[in-house]
Amino acid sequence: GEWKSETYVLKQQGHSYNMNCASYSPDSLSIATGGDDGKVKVWSTDTSFCYVTFNEHTAGVSDVHFRKSGNVVLSASLDGTVRAFDLYRYRNFRTMTCPLQCSSAACHVTLV
């Protein structure tokens, strides 16, 4: 029935491998997730559907964080970068390179 098709859709939208981290937006209307597949996904808490996927990281995502404004998601990856994604234009507008592998979005303190 209907629940089988919904389960199928959600599985298709999920991360290919493990999900490593999650963060709620300040208004609690969205959740950002990061996974071993290098993807950052943003989900609606109302519909449970993923409405944008960012594929720019080349290694697993270890941390995600929303800025206080709620319109930017920051992600840290084992590829050595912290990336900032604009949730209005759905693009990666800033990439910072860490001298060491980034395991936490704490590398981005200047952006928060």
N, C-alpha and C positions, 0 to 999 in steps of 0.2 A: 503494500500500500504506500501511502504518502510518506510515512516515516522512513521507509527504505530509500526513497529518492532523496529525502533531506539528508540522511546519513551519507549517501553517496556524494552529494554535492559538498558537504562539509569535509569529507575525506579528500576530495579533489582540491579543495582550497587550502588544506593544511600544509605544514612543512614536510618536506620529503624525508627528513631525518628527525632527530630529537629537537624539541623546542627547548632552548636554554634559558630564556628570560622573557618577562612580560612586564608591562607598565601601563597603568590607567592614565588616561588624559585627565587634566585638572577638573573637567566637567563630568567625568565618568561616562561619557558617551562613546568613548573609543578605548580599545586596548591595542597596544603595539606589542608584537612578539618578534623574537629573533631566534634563529635556529642554526643547527649544524650545516644546513644547506646554504648558508650565506645570505638568506633572504630575511628582509624585514617586512612584516605584514601588519596592516592596520585593520582592525575589526570593529564593526558596530556592535555595541553592547545591546542595542535595541533589537537588531535583526539577527545577530550572531554571524553575519557574513563578512568575509574579508572584502574591503572595498579598494585596497591598493596593495600592491606587492612591489618592493624595491629589490632589484637584483644586482646592485653595484658591488657588493662585497665579494671577494674572491676566496674567503675562508669563513668559518663559523662565526656567527654573531654571539658575543658573550654578554652584552648588556644593551638595553634600550631605555630611553628616558624622554618624556615629553617636556618641552619648555613650559614655563608657567602660562604663556599665552595660549598653549594648546594647539597652535598651528605649525609646530615644528617638532619632529622626532629626531633625536640623536641616537646613534648606534655606535658601539665599539665592536671591533672584530679582531680575530686572530690574524687577519691579513696586515695588521699594523696601522689601521686607519680608524679614525672617528669620522662619521659622516653625518651631515645635517640634511634632513629631508623636509621640503616645503609641502605641507598638506593642502595648500590651496592650488598650487600648480603641479603637484605630484612630481617633483624633481629633486635630485640631489644637488643642492646649491652650494655646499661647502664640504671640502674633504681636508682633514688634518692628518698628518702622518706622525705617529708616535715614534720616538727613538727606540722604544722597546715594544714588544707585542702588547696590545691593549687588551686587558681583561675586564676593564670596567669603564663605563662612560664617564667616570670621574676625571678622565683625561681632558674632558671638555669644559672644565670649570669656567672658562671665560665666556662660554655661550649660554650658560644657565641663567 
